[in-house]
């Protein structure tokens, strides 16, 4: 895992979670990581080495790494777009909009944006564009993007878990196991019970 893309710019990594789901929000996180952290703090390199694409980490380890990232990142922010807006502007625009919202909330201004994937829209601060790089499989290669993927995934999972606690009727969609993705069980439940107000009505499987 690379600690940085450049040697002379303050970088922020961004990634999303929930883009392919049938249910709920899409989340994005932005993380400014300190590439010199290993030199500054003894005994935590093993933890840094565990940071990788959230899809390749167990749930229990993700929760632990979430706390670690939030403690040691220079700055981080998380944002989301609701399912009804996703239906209005489509999932690609929603994912990018949630990324921009996360960037808006940062307290530290980055000089370079590292985006997981191959699509992004220019981001401006005070009418000046901040340089960005789209990196396919960026969460497999850059620690700031991988850290962002962990935060986005964890915040989205917490959102699903809280919804299910507040509304037990959602349990029939097996959301605590599929987290809103279109598993066969989820699709079968939609056929039997219909969709909820949280489902993405424009997604195949919801209509």
Buried (B, 14 or more C-beta within 10 A) or exposed (E): BEBBBEEEEBBBBBBBBBBEBBBBBBBBBBBBBBBEBEEEEEEBEEBBEBBBBBEEBEEEBBBBBBEBBBEBBBBBBBBBBBBEBBBEEEBBBBBBBBBBBBBEEBEEEBEBBBBBBEEBEEBEEEEEEBEBBEBEEBBBBBBBBBBBBBBBBBBBBEBBEEBBEEEEEBEEBBBBEBBBEBBEEBBEBBEEEEBBEBBBEEBEBBE
